[in-house]
Amino acid sequence: MNVGYHDALVQMDIQRMKDGVMKLAKRNGHGDIQNGVQNHEIRELEESLYQIQNSVKIENGYNTIKQVENFMNKVEDIGEVDEGGLLLREEKGLLIAAAKQLQDTINNNSTTKKIDSKI
């Protein structure tokens, strides 16, 4: 896989994750405990994203995969609170889907590197 193409895919996946965290933060009501997403949960997700970005920069695929799994677990741990019939389930699902896409992108690149090194 072309290195530039792979890097672009990774950055797009990370941006989707950032957008998802921002959507959860907006539901948070600017730092209150409104709507079920507490401020500390958002900070933890932002810190996890920062660690994932740093891991991607140093190209540590195994560590990045573990960090993405940790990120998904944190998202899943966010409680779903009913807000006039609307649940956080959709936002959480989109965020987890973006994280899984990042994992797939990293795994596909690792597989391609192994195949290229055998050729």
A tleap script that builds the chain and sets N, CA, C and O, in Angstrom:
source leaprc.protein.ff14SB
mol = sequence {
  NMET ASN VAL GLY TYR HIE ASP ALA LEU VAL
  GLN MET ASP ILE GLN ARG MET LYS ASP GLY
  VAL MET LYS LEU ALA LYS ARG ASN GLY HIE
  GLY ASP ILE GLN ASN GLY VAL GLN ASN HIE
  GLU ILE ARG GLU LEU GLU GLU SER LEU TYR
  GLN ILE GLN ASN SER VAL LYS ILE GLU ASN
  GLY TYR ASN THR ILE LYS GLN VAL GLU ASN
  PHE MET ASN LYS VAL GLU ASP ILE GLY GLU
  VAL ASP GLU GLY GLY LEU LEU LEU ARG GLU
  GLU LYS GLY LEU LEU ILE ALA ALA ALA LYS
  GLN LEU GLN ASP THR ILE ASN ASN ASN SER
  THR THR LYS LYS ILE ASP SER LYS CILE
}
set mol.1.N position { 0.859 -1.173 0.000 }
set mol.1.CA position { 0.000 0.000 0.000 }
set mol.1.C position { 0.900 1.229 0.000 }
set mol.1.O position { 1.921 1.257 0.687 }
set mol.2.N position { 0.531 2.214 -0.750 }
set mol.2.CA position { 1.272 3.461 -0.822 }
set mol.2.C position { 1.292 4.122 0.554 }
set mol.2.O position { 0.250 4.269 1.192 }
set mol.3.N position { 2.495 4.524 1.014 }
set mol.3.CA position { 2.654 5.075 2.357 }
set mol.3.C position { 1.817 6.340 2.542 }
set mol.3.O position { 1.150 6.491 3.565 }
set mol.4.N position { 1.844 7.237 1.578 }
set mol.4.CA position { 1.064 8.464 1.678 }
set mol.4.C position { -0.427 8.197 1.754 }
set mol.4.O position { -1.150 8.851 2.505 }
set mol.5.N position { -0.880 7.232 0.972 }
set mol.5.CA position { -2.289 6.859 0.974 }
set mol.5.C position { -2.685 6.308 2.339 }
set mol.5.O position { -3.728 6.665 2.885 }
set mol.6.N position { -1.842 5.434 2.884 }
set mol.6.CA position { -2.105 4.847 4.198 }
set mol.6.C position { -2.147 5.922 5.273 }
set mol.6.O position { -3.043 5.920 6.117 }
set mol.7.N position { -1.190 6.837 5.252 }
set mol.7.CA position { -1.161 7.917 6.235 }
set mol.7.C position { -2.431 8.765 6.162 }
set mol.7.O position { -2.971 9.169 7.191 }
set mol.8.N position { -2.898 9.029 4.959 }
set mol.8.CA position { -4.126 9.812 4.783 }
set mol.8.C position { -5.328 9.066 5.367 }
set mol.8.O position { -6.180 9.672 6.017 }
set mol.9.N position { -5.396 7.755 5.135 }
set mol.9.CA position { -6.497 6.965 5.694 }
set mol.9.C position { -6.478 6.995 7.218 }
set mol.9.O position { -7.519 7.143 7.857 }
set mol.10.N position { -5.292 6.853 7.791 }
set mol.10.CA position { -5.162 6.882 9.251 }
set mol.10.C position { -5.625 8.238 9.792 }
set mol.10.O position { -6.365 8.300 10.774 }
set mol.11.N position { -5.188 9.309 9.153 }
set mol.11.CA position { -5.573 10.649 9.618 }
set mol.11.C position { -7.079 10.878 9.490 }
set mol.11.O position { -7.682 11.518 10.352 }
set mol.12.N position { -7.684 10.365 8.433 }
set mol.12.CA position { -9.137 10.494 8.277 }
set mol.12.C position { -9.860 9.718 9.373 }
set mol.12.O position { -10.851 10.195 9.925 }
set mol.13.N position { -9.367 8.528 9.684 }
set mol.13.CA position { -9.979 7.727 10.748 }
set mol.13.C position { -9.864 8.434 12.095 }
set mol.13.O position { -10.822 8.462 12.868 }
set mol.14.N position { -8.697 9.003 12.376 }
set mol.14.CA position { -8.503 9.720 13.635 }
set mol.14.C position { -9.417 10.948 13.681 }
set mol.14.O position { -9.981 11.262 14.729 }
set mol.15.N position { -9.561 11.632 12.563 }
set mol.15.CA position { -10.440 12.805 12.539 }
set mol.15.C position { -11.885 12.415 12.815 }
set mol.15.O position { -12.600 13.142 13.504 }
set mol.16.N position { -12.321 11.279 12.288 }
set mol.16.CA position { -13.678 10.796 12.577 }
set mol.16.C position { -13.854 10.546 14.070 }
set mol.16.O position { -14.899 10.841 14.650 }
set mol.17.N position { -12.798 9.992 14.680 }
set mol.17.CA position { -12.854 9.743 16.119 }
set mol.17.C position { -12.925 11.070 16.885 }
set mol.17.O position { -13.692 11.191 17.841 }
set mol.18.N position { -12.135 12.056 16.473 }
set mol.18.CA position { -12.175 13.370 17.126 }
set mol.18.C position { -13.566 13.986 17.001 }
set mol.18.O position { -14.102 14.543 17.959 }
set mol.19.N position { -14.138 13.878 15.807 }
set mol.19.CA position { -15.485 14.418 15.588 }
set mol.19.C position { -16.504 13.738 16.501 }
set mol.19.O position { -17.402 14.388 17.037 }
set mol.20.N position { -16.357 12.433 16.670 }
set mol.20.CA position { -17.261 11.695 17.550 }
set mol.20.C position { -17.141 12.127 18.998 }
set mol.20.O position { -18.145 12.247 19.700 }
set mol.21.N position { -15.920 12.361 19.446 }
set mol.21.CA position { -15.716 12.831 20.818 }
set mol.21.C position { -16.336 14.215 20.981 }
set mol.21.O position { -16.938 14.515 22.012 }
set mol.22.N position { -16.187 15.051 19.963 }
set mol.22.CA position { -16.766 16.401 20.031 }
set mol.22.C position { -18.294 16.337 20.100 }
set mol.22.O position { -18.915 17.130 20.807 }
set mol.23.N position { -18.895 15.404 19.375 }
set mol.23.CA position { -20.353 15.258 19.440 }
set mol.23.C position { -20.793 14.838 20.836 }
set mol.23.O position { -21.800 15.325 21.352 }
set mol.24.N position { -20.034 13.933 21.441 }
set mol.24.CA position { -20.358 13.538 22.812 }
set mol.24.C position { -20.184 14.719 23.766 }
set mol.24.O position { -20.984 14.904 24.684 }
set mol.25.N position { -19.144 15.513 23.548 }
set mol.25.CA position { -18.905 16.680 24.403 }
set mol.25.C position { -20.040 17.695 24.259 }
set mol.25.O position { -20.435 18.319 25.244 }
set mol.26.N position { -20.563 17.863 23.055 }
set mol.26.CA position { -21.685 18.796 22.850 }
set mol.26.C position { -22.920 18.328 23.600 }
set mol.26.O position { -23.658 19.138 24.161 }
set mol.27.N position { -23.141 17.032 23.608 }
set mol.27.CA position { -24.272 16.493 24.369 }
set mol.27.C position { -24.051 16.715 25.851 }
set mol.27.O position { -24.998 16.717 26.639 }
set mol.28.N position { -22.792 16.903 26.226 }
set mol.28.CA position { -22.421 17.098 27.617 }
set mol.28.C position { -22.881 18.451 28.141 }
set mol.28.O position { -22.967 18.633 29.355 }
set mol.29.N position { -23.172 19.381 27.286 }
set mol.29.CA position { -23.637 20.677 27.737 }
set mol.29.C position { -22.529 21.537 28.308 }
set mol.29.O position { -22.719 22.211 29.320 }
set mol.30.N position { -21.366 21.516 27.659 }
set mol.30.CA position { -20.234 22.374 28.029 }
set mol.30.C position { -19.727 22.113 29.440 }
set mol.30.O position { -19.538 23.055 30.210 }
set mol.31.N position { -19.509 20.876 29.783 }
set mol.31.CA position { -18.827 20.550 31.027 }
set mol.31.C position { -19.733 20.151 32.176 }
set mol.31.O position { -19.234 19.775 33.236 }
set mol.32.N position { -21.028 20.218 32.007 }
set mol.32.CA position { -21.927 19.795 33.068 }
set mol.32.C position { -22.101 18.285 33.007 }
set mol.32.O position { -21.587 17.623 32.105 }
set mol.33.N position { -22.825 17.756 33.967 }
set mol.33.CA position { -23.099 16.323 33.968 }
set mol.33.C position { -24.423 16.069 33.251 }
set mol.33.O position { -25.048 15.027 33.448 }
set mol.34.N position { -24.846 17.008 32.429 }
set mol.34.CA position { -26.089 16.851 31.678 }
set mol.34.C position { -25.980 15.692 30.699 }
set mol.34.O position { -24.895 15.317 30.255 }
set mol.35.N position { -27.104 15.159 30.391 }
set mol.35.CA position { -27.263 14.196 29.296 }
set mol.35.C position { -26.390 12.955 29.426 }
set mol.35.O position { -26.225 12.232 28.444 }
set mol.36.N position { -25.839 12.688 30.573 }
set mol.36.CA position { -25.180 11.427 30.812 }
set mol.36.C position { -23.707 11.334 30.494 }
set mol.36.O position { -23.070 10.361 30.897 }
set mol.37.N position { -23.132 12.288 29.794 }
set mol.37.CA position { -21.706 12.208 29.485 }
set mol.37.C position { -20.992 13.183 30.409 }
set mol.37.O position { -21.146 14.398 30.283 }
set mol.38.N position { -20.225 12.654 31.320 }
set mol.38.CA position { -19.544 13.501 32.285 }
set mol.38.C position { -18.273 14.075 31.692 }
set mol.38.O position { -17.664 13.478 30.804 }
set mol.39.N position { -17.882 15.218 32.182 }
set mol.39.CA position { -16.720 15.932 31.681 }
set mol.39.C position { -15.448 15.074 31.753 }
set mol.39.O position { -14.641 15.087 30.824 }
set mol.40.N position { -15.270 14.332 32.851 }
set mol.40.CA position { -14.066 13.509 32.985 }
set mol.40.C position { -14.028 12.401 31.940 }
set mol.40.O position { -12.947 11.991 31.516 }
set mol.41.N position { -15.189 11.912 31.520 }
set mol.41.CA position { -15.222 10.882 30.478 }
set mol.41.C position { -14.730 11.454 29.149 }
set mol.41.O position { -14.005 10.785 28.413 }
set mol.42.N position { -15.123 12.684 28.847 }
set mol.42.CA position { -14.670 13.342 27.622 }
set mol.42.C position { -13.160 13.551 27.684 }
set mol.42.O position { -12.457 13.294 26.708 }
set mol.43.N position { -12.666 14.013 28.819 }
set mol.43.CA position { -11.209 14.226 28.967 }
set mol.43.C position { -10.437 12.927 28.779 }
set mol.43.O position { -9.373 12.919 28.161 }
set mol.44.N position { -10.974 11.824 29.312 }
set mol.44.CA position { -10.310 10.525 29.148 }
set mol.44.C position { -10.267 10.114 27.675 }
set mol.44.O position { -9.257 9.593 27.202 }
set mol.45.N position { -11.360 10.348 26.957 }
set mol.45.CA position { -11.388 10.017 25.533 }
set mol.45.C position { -10.399 10.883 24.759 }
set mol.45.O position { -9.703 10.393 23.870 }
set mol.46.N position { -10.338 12.171 25.097 }
set mol.46.CA position { -9.397 13.065 24.427 }
set mol.46.C position { -7.958 12.649 24.700 }
set mol.46.O position { -7.120 12.699 23.800 }
set mol.47.N position { -7.666 12.244 25.913 }
set mol.47.CA position { -6.317 11.784 26.257 }
set mol.47.C position { -5.983 10.496 25.503 }
set mol.47.O position { -4.864 10.332 25.018 }
set mol.48.N position { -6.941 9.593 25.407 }
set mol.48.CA position { -6.718 8.353 24.650 }
set mol.48.C position { -6.434 8.669 23.177 }
set mol.48.O position { -5.550 8.064 22.571 }
set mol.49.N position { -7.174 9.605 22.610 }
set mol.49.CA position { -6.937 9.996 21.212 }
set mol.49.C position { -5.539 10.578 21.036 }
set mol.49.O position { -4.866 10.288 20.047 }
set mol.50.N position { -5.104 11.389 21.982 }
set mol.50.CA position { -3.761 11.972 21.942 }
set mol.50.C position { -2.707 10.861 21.951 }
set mol.50.O position { -1.743 10.910 21.187 }
set mol.51.N position { -2.890 9.865 22.814 }
set mol.51.CA position { -1.943 8.741 22.877 }
set mol.51.C position { -1.956 7.940 21.572 }
set mol.51.O position { -0.905 7.500 21.107 }
set mol.52.N position { -3.121 7.751 20.991 }
set mol.52.CA position { -3.221 7.030 19.720 }
set mol.52.C position { -2.471 7.791 18.636 }
set mol.52.O position { -1.725 7.192 17.861 }
set mol.53.N position { -2.661 9.104 18.573 }
set mol.53.CA position { -1.964 9.908 17.566 }
set mol.53.C position { -0.448 9.812 17.728 }
set mol.53.O position { 0.276 9.690 16.740 }
set mol.54.N position { 0.028 9.865 18.962 }
set mol.54.CA position { 1.471 9.751 19.190 }
set mol.54.C position { 1.995 8.381 18.798 }
set mol.54.O position { 3.090 8.263 18.250 }
set mol.55.N position { 1.223 7.359 19.075 }
set mol.55.CA position { 1.624 6.006 18.718 }
set mol.55.C position { 1.685 5.835 17.204 }
set mol.55.O position { 2.579 5.169 16.683 }
set mol.56.N position { 0.730 6.438 16.502 }
set mol.56.CA position { 0.717 6.384 15.040 }
set mol.56.C position { 1.958 7.078 14.481 }
set mol.56.O position { 2.562 6.601 13.520 }
set mol.57.N position { 2.336 8.204 15.086 }
set mol.57.CA position { 3.499 8.958 14.618 }
set mol.57.C position { 4.785 8.130 14.684 }
set mol.57.O position { 5.646 8.234 13.810 }
set mol.58.N position { 4.905 7.310 15.727 }
set mol.58.CA position { 6.127 6.506 15.853 }
set mol.58.C position { 5.961 5.124 15.226 }
set mol.58.O position { 6.843 4.271 15.327 }
set mol.59.N position { 4.820 4.921 14.579 }
set mol.59.CA position { 4.533 3.688 13.836 }
set mol.59.C position { 4.656 2.428 14.688 }
set mol.59.O position { 5.302 1.455 14.297 }
set mol.60.N position { 4.031 2.466 15.848 }
set mol.60.CA position { 3.999 1.312 16.726 }
set mol.60.C position { 2.621 0.659 16.588 }
set mol.60.O position { 1.724 0.899 17.395 }
set mol.61.N position { 2.472 -0.160 15.565 }
set mol.61.CA position { 1.180 -0.748 15.227 }
set mol.61.C position { 0.534 -1.536 16.347 }
set mol.61.O position { -0.656 -1.371 16.616 }
set mol.62.N position { 1.314 -2.403 17.011 }
set mol.62.CA position { 0.752 -3.237 18.077 }
set mol.62.C position { 0.236 -2.366 19.218 }
set mol.62.O position { -0.875 -2.568 19.708 }
set mol.63.N position { 1.042 -1.403 19.633 }
set mol.63.CA position { 0.650 -0.512 20.726 }
set mol.63.C position { -0.568 0.317 20.330 }
set mol.63.O position { -1.459 0.546 21.148 }
set mol.64.N position { -0.606 0.756 19.104 }
set mol.64.CA position { -1.740 1.554 18.632 }
set mol.64.C position { -3.029 0.742 18.684 }
set mol.64.O position { -4.067 1.247 19.111 }
set mol.65.N position { -2.964 -0.500 18.255 }
set mol.65.CA position { -4.145 -1.373 18.293 }
set mol.65.C position { -4.644 -1.518 19.723 }
set mol.65.O position { -5.849 -1.450 19.968 }
set mol.66.N position { -3.746 -1.715 20.656 }
set mol.66.CA position { -4.131 -1.846 22.072 }
set mol.66.C position { -4.763 -0.553 22.582 }
set mol.66.O position { -5.743 -0.587 23.326 }
set mol.67.N position { -4.202 0.582 22.181 }
set mol.67.CA position { -4.755 1.866 22.611 }
set mol.67.C position { -6.137 2.103 22.013 }
set mol.67.O position { -7.012 2.657 22.680 }
set mol.68.N position { -6.341 1.695 20.776 }
set mol.68.CA position { -7.659 1.837 20.150 }
set mol.68.C position { -8.673 0.941 20.871 }
set mol.68.O position { -9.816 1.346 21.080 }
set mol.69.N position { -8.263 -0.260 21.248 }
set mol.69.CA position { -9.158 -1.144 22.009 }
set mol.69.C position { -9.523 -0.506 23.342 }
set mol.69.O position { -10.678 -0.561 23.766 }
set mol.70.N position { -8.539 0.100 24.004 }
set mol.70.CA position { -8.781 0.790 25.266 }
set mol.70.C position { -9.759 1.946 25.057 }
set mol.70.O position { -10.658 2.154 25.872 }
set mol.71.N position { -9.586 2.692 23.974 }
set mol.71.CA position { -10.476 3.798 23.626 }
set mol.71.C position { -11.907 3.286 23.454 }
set mol.71.O position { -12.845 3.872 23.994 }
set mol.72.N position { -12.077 2.197 22.704 }
set mol.72.CA position { -13.417 1.643 22.473 }
set mol.72.C position { -14.056 1.201 23.785 }
set mol.72.O position { -15.256 1.387 23.986 }
set mol.73.N position { -13.257 0.616 24.677 }
set mol.73.CA position { -13.789 0.210 25.983 }
set mol.73.C position { -14.280 1.419 26.776 }
set mol.73.O position { -15.317 1.354 27.436 }
set mol.74.N position { -13.533 2.521 26.710 }
set mol.74.CA position { -13.949 3.741 27.412 }
set mol.74.C position { -15.256 4.273 26.838 }
set mol.74.O position { -16.126 4.731 27.579 }
set mol.75.N position { -15.389 4.210 25.520 }
set mol.75.CA position { -16.628 4.669 24.895 }
set mol.75.C position { -17.789 3.781 25.342 }
set mol.75.O position { -18.863 4.277 25.680 }
set mol.76.N position { -17.567 2.475 25.341 }
set mol.76.CA position { -18.634 1.544 25.738 }
set mol.76.C position { -19.041 1.737 27.195 }
set mol.76.O position { -20.192 1.492 27.554 }
set mol.77.N position { -18.098 2.178 28.042 }
set mol.77.CA position { -18.380 2.366 29.461 }
set mol.77.C position { -19.211 3.614 29.755 }
set mol.77.O position { -19.740 3.765 30.856 }
set mol.78.N position { -19.326 4.501 28.780 }
set mol.78.CA position { -20.145 5.693 28.985 }
set mol.78.C position { -21.598 5.255 29.085 }
set mol.78.O position { -22.117 4.568 28.204 }
set mol.79.N position { -22.241 5.658 30.160 }
set mol.79.CA position { -23.631 5.264 30.390 }
set mol.79.C position { -24.566 5.894 29.381 }
set mol.79.O position { -24.311 6.991 28.884 }
set mol.80.N position { -25.637 5.205 29.084 }
set mol.80.CA position { -26.643 5.715 28.160 }
set mol.80.C position { -27.809 6.242 28.978 }
set mol.80.O position { -28.494 5.491 29.673 }
set mol.81.N position { -28.014 7.529 28.883 }
set mol.81.CA position { -29.071 8.180 29.648 }
set mol.81.C position { -30.149 8.659 28.690 }
set mol.81.O position { -29.849 9.219 27.635 }
set mol.82.N position { -31.375 8.444 29.052 }
set mol.82.CA position { -32.500 8.848 28.220 }
set mol.82.C position { -32.662 10.367 28.286 }
set mol.82.O position { -32.770 10.940 29.370 }
set mol.83.N position { -32.678 11.000 27.137 }
set mol.83.CA position { -32.871 12.449 27.061 }
set mol.83.C position { -34.049 12.710 26.127 }
set mol.83.O position { -33.871 12.891 24.922 }
set mol.84.N position { -35.211 12.727 26.676 }
set mol.84.CA position { -36.391 12.941 25.845 }
set mol.84.C position { -36.531 11.878 24.769 }
set mol.84.O position { -36.975 12.181 23.661 }
set mol.85.N position { -36.166 10.653 25.069 }
set mol.85.CA position { -36.272 9.567 24.113 }
set mol.85.C position { -35.015 9.344 23.280 }
set mol.85.O position { -34.919 8.348 22.563 }
set mol.86.N position { -34.053 10.259 23.365 }
set mol.86.CA position { -32.825 10.103 22.586 }
set mol.86.C position { -31.735 9.495 23.471 }
set mol.86.O position { -31.537 9.921 24.609 }
set mol.87.N position { -31.051 8.522 22.948 }
set mol.87.CA position { -29.977 7.880 23.694 }
set mol.87.C position { -28.636 8.237 23.080 }
set mol.87.O position { -28.558 8.656 21.925 }
set mol.88.N position { -27.611 8.072 23.844 }
set mol.88.CA position { -26.251 8.299 23.357 }
set mol.88.C position { -25.765 7.131 22.492 }
set mol.88.O position { -24.670 7.176 21.932 }
set mol.89.N position { -26.576 6.111 22.394 }
set mol.89.CA position { -26.181 4.888 21.688 }
set mol.89.C position { -25.694 5.167 20.269 }
set mol.89.O position { -24.707 4.577 19.831 }
set mol.90.N position { -26.364 6.048 19.555 }
set mol.90.CA position { -25.985 6.321 18.170 }
set mol.90.C position { -24.598 6.960 18.095 }
set mol.90.O position { -23.759 6.539 17.298 }
set mol.91.N position { -24.358 7.979 18.928 }
set mol.91.CA position { -23.052 8.640 18.913 }
set mol.91.C position { -21.947 7.673 19.320 }
set mol.91.O position { -20.867 7.653 18.730 }
set mol.92.N position { -22.242 6.874 20.338 }
set mol.92.CA position { -21.251 5.894 20.779 }
set mol.92.C position { -20.969 4.879 19.678 }
set mol.92.O position { -19.816 4.515 19.447 }
set mol.93.N position { -22.012 4.423 19.001 }
set mol.93.CA position { -21.844 3.452 17.923 }
set mol.93.C position { -20.994 3.999 16.789 }
set mol.93.O position { -20.133 3.299 16.257 }
set mol.94.N position { -21.241 5.268 16.415 }
set mol.94.CA position { -20.442 5.876 15.349 }
set mol.94.C position { -18.984 6.035 15.760 }
set mol.94.O position { -18.077 5.852 14.948 }
set mol.95.N position { -18.766 6.376 17.018 }
set mol.95.CA position { -17.405 6.540 17.517 }
set mol.95.C position { -16.662 5.205 17.548 }
set mol.95.O position { -15.486 5.133 17.189 }
set mol.96.N position { -17.338 4.175 17.968 }
set mol.96.CA position { -16.731 2.834 17.990 }
set mol.96.C position { -16.469 2.353 16.564 }
set mol.96.O position { -15.441 1.726 16.308 }
set mol.97.N position { -17.373 2.632 15.643 }
set mol.97.CA position { -17.166 2.252 14.239 }
set mol.97.C position { -15.938 2.952 13.665 }
set mol.97.O position { -15.170 2.344 12.918 }
set mol.98.N position { -15.748 4.226 14.009 }
set mol.98.CA position { -14.562 4.957 13.536 }
set mol.98.C position { -13.293 4.349 14.111 }
set mol.98.O position { -12.286 4.241 13.412 }
set mol.99.N position { -13.330 3.952 15.376 }
set mol.99.CA position { -12.155 3.330 16.008 }
set mol.99.C position { -11.846 1.978 15.361 }
set mol.99.O position { -10.682 1.647 15.135 }
set mol.100.N position { -12.883 1.204 15.068 }
set mol.100.CA position { -12.672 -0.086 14.402 }
set mol.100.C position { -12.090 0.110 12.998 }
set mol.100.O position { -11.256 -0.677 12.550 }
set mol.101.N position { -12.535 1.160 12.315 }
set mol.101.CA position { -11.992 1.463 10.991 }
set mol.101.C position { -10.502 1.769 11.097 }
set mol.101.O position { -9.719 1.329 10.256 }
set mol.102.N position { -10.104 2.520 12.124 }
set mol.102.CA position { -8.686 2.807 12.332 }
set mol.102.C position { -7.910 1.520 12.569 }
set mol.102.O position { -6.825 1.336 12.016 }
set mol.103.N position { -8.455 0.637 13.382 }
set mol.103.CA position { -7.806 -0.659 13.612 }
set mol.103.C position { -7.625 -1.416 12.301 }
set mol.103.O position { -6.551 -1.954 12.034 }
set mol.104.N position { -8.664 -1.459 11.492 }
set mol.104.CA position { -8.585 -2.157 10.203 }
set mol.104.C position { -7.525 -1.542 9.303 }
set mol.104.O position { -6.768 -2.258 8.648 }
set mol.105.N position { -7.471 -0.223 9.271 }
set mol.105.CA position { -6.480 0.466 8.442 }
set mol.105.C position { -5.073 0.107 8.891 }
set mol.105.O position { -4.205 -0.172 8.063 }
set mol.106.N position { -4.846 0.113 10.195 }
set mol.106.CA position { -3.515 -0.222 10.725 }
set mol.106.C position { -3.190 -1.687 10.466 }
set mol.106.O position { -2.074 -2.014 10.062 }
set mol.107.N position { -4.160 -2.573 10.696 }
set mol.107.CA position { -3.929 -4.003 10.454 }
set mol.107.C position { -3.649 -4.288 8.989 }
set mol.107.O position { -2.777 -5.098 8.676 }
set mol.108.N position { -4.375 -3.636 8.080 }
set mol.108.CA position { -4.145 -3.846 6.653 }
set mol.108.C position { -2.758 -3.391 6.243 }
set mol.108.O position { -2.122 -4.028 5.403 }
set mol.109.N position { -2.277 -2.301 6.820 }
set mol.109.CA position { -0.944 -1.829 6.505 }
set mol.109.C position { 0.115 -2.787 7.038 }
set mol.109.O position { 1.125 -3.026 6.375 }
set mol.110.N position { -0.108 -3.339 8.234 }
set mol.110.CA position { 0.846 -4.301 8.800 }
set mol.110.C position { 0.931 -5.551 7.937 }
set mol.110.O position { 2.017 -6.083 7.708 }
set mol.111.N position { -0.218 -6.020 7.459 }
set mol.111.CA position { -0.255 -7.187 6.585 }
set mol.111.C position { 0.479 -6.906 5.277 }
set mol.111.O position { 1.237 -7.741 4.782 }
set mol.112.N position { 0.241 -5.717 4.727 }
set mol.112.CA position { 0.894 -5.345 3.464 }
set mol.112.C position { 2.408 -5.270 3.637 }
set mol.112.O position { 3.154 -5.706 2.760 }
set mol.113.N position { 2.865 -4.723 4.757 }
set mol.113.CA position { 4.314 -4.647 5.011 }
set mol.113.C position { 4.939 -6.033 5.088 }
set mol.113.O position { 6.034 -6.258 4.572 }
set mol.114.N position { 4.229 -6.973 5.742 }
set mol.114.CA position { 4.758 -8.335 5.855 }
set mol.114.C position { 4.840 -8.991 4.478 }
set mol.114.O position { 5.823 -9.664 4.168 }
set mol.115.N position { 3.825 -8.800 3.662 }
set mol.115.CA position { 3.812 -9.401 2.320 }
set mol.115.C position { 4.914 -8.776 1.485 }
set mol.115.O position { 5.639 -9.484 0.784 }
set mol.116.N position { 5.052 -7.439 1.550 }
set mol.116.CA position { 6.089 -6.751 0.758 }
set mol.116.C position { 7.483 -7.190 1.165 }
set mol.116.O position { 8.372 -7.277 0.318 }
set mol.117.N position { 7.693 -7.472 2.451 }
set mol.117.CA position { 9.027 -7.866 2.893 }
set mol.117.C position { 9.364 -9.285 2.439 }
set mol.117.O position { 10.543 -9.629 2.345 }
set mol.118.N position { 8.372 -10.107 2.159 }
set mol.118.CA position { 8.605 -11.477 1.682 }
set mol.118.C position { 8.907 -11.513 0.177 }
set mol.118.O position { 9.512 -12.460 -0.326 }
set mol.119.N position { 8.480 -10.477 -0.514 }
set mol.119.CA position { 8.641 -10.455 -1.974 }
set mol.119.C position { 10.045 -10.069 -2.352 }
set mol.119.O position { 10.368 -9.997 -3.537 }
savepdb mol mol.pdb
quit
